[in-house]
Amino acid sequence: SAQERALHYLREWESMVHASGKEEAGPSAWKFNKARQVYLLKHMFDPDVVGADDFETLVRYVASLPAHASARGKTGESAKALRKDSLRIVANLQNLDQSATPDVGLDLPSEERLQVTVHRATRILAALGIPVSPPGEGKDEKGV
């Protein structure tokens, strides 16, 4: 599947990074693949697609993206927007009086799932060197 191929790509990248620091490092099986990178960056906030261990590797991968790479800028923008939206939804969920809320058939993610998204977006932003304020402490200079 695309998920398996993308995670294999990420793990090969991690092996190449570790091997490159060793004197006996041989040729690497890893080779840049835009399609795999796009898949990983698109699904990085979903713990069902990118598990916790692979996410830690993905954070290092994102941090290694060249400063001039468009993927770096787009990743930062999407992480900021997703973090902001998730924090807003969590705050709204916490303020709702569930007994007074009519069932309108909304399929909202759970608060726990939203917190995972916030955590992952915050980690990605930190890896990219983009400052954010902790939830509930106002906004940083970018309005996040």
C-alpha positions as CSV (number, residue, x, y, z in Angstrom):
1,S,0.0,0.0,0.0
2,A,1.0,3.6,-0.3
3,Q,1.2,3.8,3.5
4,E,3.6,0.9,3.7
5,R,5.8,2.3,0.9
6,A,6.0,5.7,2.5
7,L,6.9,4.4,6.0
8,H,9.5,2.1,4.4
9,Y,10.9,5.2,2.7
10,L,11.0,7.0,6.0
11,R,12.7,4.1,7.8
12,E,15.3,3.8,5.0
13,W,16.0,7.6,5.4
14,E,16.5,7.1,9.1
15,S,18.9,4.2,8.4
16,M,20.8,6.3,5.9
17,V,21.2,9.1,8.4
18,H,22.5,6.8,11.1
19,A,24.8,5.0,8.7
20,S,26.3,8.3,7.3
21,G,27.7,9.1,10.7
22,K,29.7,5.8,10.8
23,E,33.0,5.2,9.1
24,E,32.0,1.9,7.7
25,A,28.8,3.3,6.1
26,G,28.2,1.6,2.8
27,P,25.9,2.5,0.0
28,S,22.4,3.5,1.1
29,A,19.2,2.0,-0.2
30,W,17.5,5.4,0.4
31,K,16.8,7.6,-2.5
32,F,14.7,10.8,-2.5
33,N,11.1,10.1,-3.7
34,K,8.8,13.1,-4.0
35,A,5.6,10.9,-4.0
36,R,6.6,9.2,-0.7
37,Q,7.5,12.6,0.9
38,V,4.2,14.1,-0.2
39,Y,2.3,11.2,1.2
40,L,4.2,11.4,4.6
41,L,3.7,15.2,4.8
42,K,0.0,14.9,3.9
43,H,-0.7,12.2,6.6
44,M,1.8,13.1,9.3
45,F,-0.9,14.3,11.7
46,D,-2.9,11.1,11.5
47,P,-1.7,8.6,14.1
48,D,-3.5,5.8,12.3
49,V,-1.2,6.3,9.3
50,V,2.0,7.4,11.0
51,G,2.5,5.7,14.4
52,A,4.3,7.3,17.3
53,D,7.7,5.8,16.6
54,D,7.5,6.7,12.9
55,F,6.3,10.2,13.8
56,E,9.5,10.8,15.8
57,T,11.5,9.8,12.7
58,L,9.3,12.1,10.6
59,V,10.0,15.0,12.9
60,R,13.7,14.6,12.2
61,Y,13.0,14.2,8.5
62,V,11.0,17.4,8.4
63,A,13.8,19.2,10.4
64,S,16.3,18.1,7.7
65,L,14.3,19.6,4.8
66,P,16.4,22.3,3.1
67,A,15.5,25.8,4.0
68,H,14.7,26.7,0.4
69,A,12.5,23.6,-0.2
70,S,8.8,24.5,-0.9
71,A,7.8,21.4,1.1
72,R,9.3,23.0,4.2
73,G,7.2,26.2,3.9
74,K,4.0,24.3,3.0
75,T,4.5,22.0,5.9
76,G,4.9,24.9,8.3
77,E,1.8,26.6,6.9
78,S,-0.3,23.5,7.2
79,A,0.9,22.7,10.7
80,K,0.1,26.3,11.9
81,A,-3.4,26.2,10.4
82,L,-4.2,22.7,11.7
83,R,-2.9,23.5,15.1
84,K,-4.9,26.7,15.3
85,D,-8.1,25.0,14.0
86,S,-7.7,22.0,16.4
87,L,-7.2,24.3,19.4
88,R,-10.3,26.3,18.5
89,I,-12.4,23.1,18.1
90,V,-11.1,21.8,21.5
91,A,-12.0,25.0,23.2
92,N,-15.5,25.0,21.6
93,L,-16.0,21.3,22.6
94,Q,-15.0,22.2,26.2
95,N,-17.5,25.1,26.3
96,L,-20.4,23.1,24.9
97,D,-23.2,22.0,27.1
98,Q,-23.7,18.6,25.7
99,S,-27.2,18.2,27.0
100,A,-28.4,21.3,25.2
101,T,-26.7,20.4,21.9
102,P,-29.0,19.0,19.3
103,D,-27.8,15.9,17.4
104,V,-27.1,17.3,14.0
105,G,-25.1,14.3,12.8
106,L,-21.7,16.0,12.9
107,D,-18.8,13.6,12.8
108,L,-16.3,15.5,14.9
109,P,-13.0,14.1,16.0
110,S,-12.7,13.3,19.7
111,E,-11.0,15.8,22.0
112,E,-8.2,13.2,22.5
113,R,-7.7,13.0,18.7
114,L,-7.6,16.8,18.4
115,Q,-5.0,16.9,21.3
116,V,-2.8,14.5,19.3
117,T,-3.1,16.7,16.3
118,V,-2.2,19.8,18.3
119,H,0.8,18.0,19.8
120,R,2.0,16.7,16.4
121,A,1.6,20.2,14.8
122,T,3.5,21.8,17.7
123,R,6.3,19.3,17.3
124,I,6.5,19.9,13.5
125,L,6.6,23.6,14.0
126,A,9.4,23.3,16.6
127,A,11.3,21.1,14.1
128,L,11.0,23.9,11.5
129,G,12.0,26.5,14.0
130,I,8.6,28.2,14.0
131,P,7.7,29.5,17.5
132,V,4.3,28.9,19.0
133,S,2.7,29.8,22.3
134,P,1.4,27.1,24.5
135,P,-2.4,26.5,24.3
136,G,-4.3,29.1,26.3
137,E,-1.5,31.6,26.5
138,G,-2.5,34.0,23.8
139,K,-1.1,34.1,20.4
140,D,2.4,34.3,19.1
141,E,3.5,36.9,16.6
142,K,2.1,34.9,13.7
143,G,-1.4,34.7,15.3
144,V,-1.2,31.0,16.2
